[in-house]
Amino acid sequence: MEMLTHKGYNGSIETSVEDNVLHGKVLCINDLVTYEATTLNELKKEFSAAVDDYLETCKLAEKTPDKPFSGLFNVRTGSELHRKAYLRAMKDDATINRVVVAALDKYLAN
C-alpha cells in the first residue's frame, strides 16, 4: 500500500474511478481528516495542507492533536509463546518488552 507522509502523519491514497478523483484520509488518528485531488502531485499537496490545517485547528481549539501511534500495544501470543518469551527474557537478563522490540526490529529489517 502506497502512503503519503507529512510531519509524522501518514495518509492513504485511494481512487474513485466513478468520480475520476484521487482521495485519502490521515491514518491512525481518531479524528477524520480527508483530502482529494485529480492528480498525484495535487493529492500530495492536499494531504500536506490537510495535516497542517488539522494541526492549526487543534492549536486554535486548544486541543492536543491525535498522534498516529502511542508506542504501546497489546499482543496476544498464546500462553506457550508467552512462557517462552518470559523464560528467554529471564535467561538474557532482559524484559519481555525488550525481547518483543528486538523481534520486531529483526522482522522489520528483512
ABEGO torsion letter per residue (X at the ends): XBBBBBGGBBBBBBBBAAAGBBBBBBBGBABBBBBBBABAAAAAAAAAAAAAAAAAAAAAAGBBBBBABAGBBBBBAEAAAAAAAAAAAAAAGBBAAAAAAAAAAAAAAX
